[in-house]
């Protein structure tokens, strides 16, 4: 059930020449399982190795070679299903999906059509505006990846790299519950976040470790509701699949382009053909790749070399007991334990490393103050330098030390920013730096009062203006802070200036 604190986001509507149209989107996300070995062989899965160097005999389809299931890959798939609140099927089976492609040595792909390892689950996709969409997961099945054909190394020949052949994939199939391009990108983002928390896929889209096939169709307003009531797909338009999307931005662009293409066809009296298409971001168009095959076109049949996969409930329970705290739970805890806003908690839990970093900083300290420093100062600086949290030169202990100095009023906020810069670029213990460089905040009210008296005596005209308009007292505060090198306690300065001016 959708959390009652959320409203459902508005359905994306596109105005055609004759009518308004709604989008219906389903995704098939291929996620490479984080494992050192492939699904049916002991060959390495390391990215970036020399072409055809991570290939076992079974991957190359040498005669007489038989697949052996990698138990760890099965465990990772089960862990993923549990993380998506899905049904784990204690009995599943592998099938052969037959088709020819130069980088598929066996002439078939070992997959799961009839009995997938994971059944129905769900993902709550928050849109950042107080709305959320509950996207149902239809199934997760395991399969081998194919190799890679390379066409740009020689003008006359193509090359084949089999390093990816046999790498374990999870195909996570959603129901057609997504109603707009932004929701589709948010779904993939949330799914990647969950997989990273679980440690079952690194989600690196640039390396091809996570990619999405996007199914797009259009329908008239009201038709989707009829589909939801009856589960009859005839209420929805013919879907087209956009293959191998590896960018959130391109996913959104491709959906919009494809939807408009389908609208133009239907409004011109034509019929949308079910097919697989590719998105060309340079031309801003989708183009036909092949007609969409049905299951019978692949001549699926149970793989004769692999027995049905039977797992015990006790094993599943052990995996469930070892699951880490997942993003939604961590976000809720951060809001509750550290008094954070929904936005701050979302930013801090966006990836597991950032969440761990923040929690180490915030433990035993003001959670909101810690969040401000982690998000605004640290994340801002890292983003500017195109680094992630793993490359931070400031440790949680160092940032926590800066916050401790602020909380104890040893330094002001302005001095803290100067101190942060020193720690970021030079390193060192914040407390020791403050002592060694004389950066401690001036809290001696006598010294501050003397500075205020001097500024007031030197600026009688400004005094009269401030008495007439109390807002101008800030000028004196600024002058005192400047005179003390930013070391004066701002609160004390404000109080003394107000008292001296009789405000």
ZIZIRA-V594203 format. One record per backbone hydrogen bond with DSSP energy under -0.5 kcal/mol. NH is the residue of the N-H (numbers start at 1). CO is the residue of the C=O. E is the energy in kcal/mol with one decimal. If there is no record, write none. Layout:
# ZIZIRA-V594203
NH|CO|E  NH|CO|E
This chain:
# ZIZIRA-V594203
6|3|-1.9  7|130|-1.6  12|179|-1.6  14|21|-2.8  16|14|-0.6  16|19|-3.3  21|14|-2.5  22|219|-3.1  23|12|-1.1  23|179|-0.5  24|217|-2.4  25|178|-2.6  26|215|-2.0  28|213|-2.5  29|27|-0.5  29|172|-2.8  30|28|-0.6  30|211|-3.2  31|29|-0.7  31|170|-2.9  32|30|-0.5  32|209|-3.3  33|168|-2.4  34|200|-2.5  35|33|-1.0  38|43|-1.2  39|166|-2.2  45|36|-1.2  49|46|-0.8  53|50|-1.7  60|56|-1.8  61|58|-0.9  62|57|-2.3  65|62|-1.9  68|40|-1.5  70|39|-2.1  71|69|-0.8  73|70|-0.6  74|70|-1.3  75|71|-2.3  76|72|-2.3  77|73|-2.0  78|74|-2.4  79|75|-2.6  80|76|-2.1  81|77|-2.4  82|78|-2.5  83|79|-2.1  84|80|-1.3  85|82|-1.5  86|81|-2.8  87|120|-1.5  89|87|-0.6  89|117|-2.3  90|88|-0.7  92|309|-2.5  93|115|-2.1  95|111|-3.7  96|301|-3.0  97|95|-0.5  97|109|-2.9  98|96|-0.7  98|298|-2.4  99|97|-0.5  99|107|-1.1  104|101|-2.2  107|104|-1.4  109|97|-2.6  111|95|-3.1  111|109|-0.6  118|140|-1.8  119|87|-3.6  121|137|-1.9  122|84|-2.5  123|135|-2.3  125|123|-0.7  125|133|-2.9  126|124|-0.7  127|131|-2.7  132|7|-2.3  133|125|-2.5  135|123|-2.9  135|133|-0.8  136|134|-0.6  137|121|-2.3  138|136|-0.5  138|173|-2.7  139|173|-1.2  140|118|-2.0  141|171|-1.8  143|169|-1.8  144|110|-1.9  145|167|-1.8  147|103|-2.1  148|161|-2.5  150|159|-3.6  151|149|-0.5  159|150|-2.9  161|148|-2.8  162|160|-0.5  165|162|-0.7  166|145|-2.5  167|164|-2.5  169|143|-2.6  170|31|-2.5  171|141|-3.1  172|29|-3.1  172|170|-0.8  173|139|-2.5  173|171|-0.7  174|27|-2.9  174|172|-0.5  175|136|-2.8  177|175|-2.6  178|25|-1.9  184|180|-1.9  185|181|-2.2  186|182|-2.4  187|183|-2.5  188|184|-2.1  189|185|-2.4  190|186|-2.6  191|187|-2.7  192|188|-2.6  193|189|-2.2  194|190|-2.4  195|191|-2.5  196|192|-2.2  197|193|-2.2  198|194|-2.3  199|195|-1.4  200|195|-1.8  201|195|-0.9  205|203|-1.1  208|205|-0.9  209|204|-2.2  210|204|-0.6  211|30|-2.0  212|245|-2.7  213|28|-2.7  214|212|-0.5  214|242|-2.6  215|26|-3.1  215|213|-0.6  216|214|-0.6  216|240|-2.7  217|24|-2.0  219|22|-2.0  223|220|-2.1  226|222|-1.2  227|223|-2.1  228|224|-2.6  229|225|-1.7  230|226|-2.2  231|227|-4.2  233|231|-0.7  235|232|-1.6  236|233|-1.8  237|218|-0.9  240|216|-2.1  241|275|-2.3  242|214|-3.2  242|240|-0.5  243|241|-0.6  243|277|-2.7  245|212|-3.3  251|247|-2.4  252|248|-1.8  253|249|-2.2  254|250|-3.0  255|251|-2.0  256|252|-2.0  257|253|-2.6  258|254|-2.8  259|255|-2.6  260|256|-2.1  261|257|-1.9  262|258|-2.4  263|259|-2.4  264|260|-2.2  265|261|-1.8  266|262|-2.6  267|263|-2.8  268|264|-1.0  269|266|-1.6  270|265|-2.7  275|273|-0.6  276|290|-3.1  277|241|-3.8  278|287|-2.6  280|285|-3.3  281|279|-0.7  284|280|-1.6  285|280|-1.5  287|278|-2.7  289|276|-2.9  290|276|-1.7  292|274|-1.6  297|294|-1.3  298|294|-0.6  298|295|-1.4  299|296|-1.1  300|295|-0.7  301|96|-1.0  303|94|-2.4  306|303|-1.3  309|92|-2.9  310|308|-0.7  311|90|-2.7  316|312|-1.8  317|313|-2.7  318|314|-2.0  319|315|-1.9  320|316|-2.5  321|317|-2.1  322|318|-0.9  322|319|-0.7  323|320|-1.2  330|326|-2.7  331|327|-2.8  332|328|-2.1  333|329|-2.1  334|330|-2.7  335|331|-2.3  336|332|-2.0  337|333|-3.8  338|334|-2.1  339|335|-0.6  340|334|-0.7  345|341|-2.4  346|342|-2.0  347|343|-2.3  348|344|-2.4  349|345|-1.5  350|347|-1.0  355|351|-2.0  356|352|-2.3  357|353|-2.3  358|354|-2.7  359|355|-2.4  360|356|-1.9  361|357|-1.8  362|358|-3.1  363|359|-1.7  365|362|-2.9  367|365|-0.6  370|366|-2.5  371|367|-2.2  372|368|-2.3  373|369|-2.0  374|370|-2.5  375|371|-3.0  376|372|-2.1  377|372|-0.8  377|373|-0.6  378|373|-2.5  379|374|-3.0  380|375|-0.8  381|377|-1.8  382|378|-2.8  383|379|-2.8  384|380|-1.8  385|381|-1.5  386|383|-1.3  387|382|-3.1  391|388|-1.9  392|389|-1.8  395|393|-0.6  399|395|-2.4  400|396|-2.6  401|397|-1.9  402|398|-1.8  403|399|-2.1  404|400|-2.3  405|401|-1.8  406|402|-1.8  407|403|-2.8  408|404|-2.1  409|406|-1.5  410|405|-1.9  411|405|-1.5  416|412|-2.4  417|413|-1.5  418|414|-1.6  419|415|-2.8  420|416|-2.8  421|417|-1.9  422|418|-1.8  423|419|-2.7  424|420|-2.9  425|421|-2.2  426|422|-3.2  427|422|-0.8  427|423|-1.1  430|428|-0.5  433|429|-2.3  434|430|-2.4  435|431|-1.9  436|432|-2.8  437|433|-2.3  438|435|-0.8  439|434|-2.3  440|434|-0.5  441|410|-4.3  442|487|-3.4  443|441|-0.7  445|443|-0.8  448|444|-2.1  449|445|-2.8  450|446|-2.0  451|447|-1.8  452|448|-2.4  453|449|-2.7  454|450|-1.9  455|451|-2.0  456|452|-2.6  457|453|-2.5  458|454|-1.5  459|455|-0.7  459|456|-1.0  463|459|-1.5  464|460|-1.9  465|461|-1.8  466|462|-2.3  467|463|-2.1  468|464|-1.7  469|465|-2.3  472|469|-2.6  473|470|-1.9  474|471|-1.2  475|472|-1.4  476|472|-0.5  476|473|-0.7  477|473|-1.6  478|474|-2.5  479|475|-2.1  480|476|-2.5  481|477|-2.4  482|478|-2.2  483|479|-2.4  484|480|-1.7  485|482|-1.4  486|481|-3.6  487|484|-1.5  489|442|-2.1  490|488|-0.6  493|489|-2.5  494|490|-2.4  495|491|-2.1  496|492|-2.5  497|493|-2.8  498|494|-2.2  499|495|-2.0  500|496|-2.7  501|497|-2.1  502|498|-0.6  502|499|-0.6  503|498|-2.7
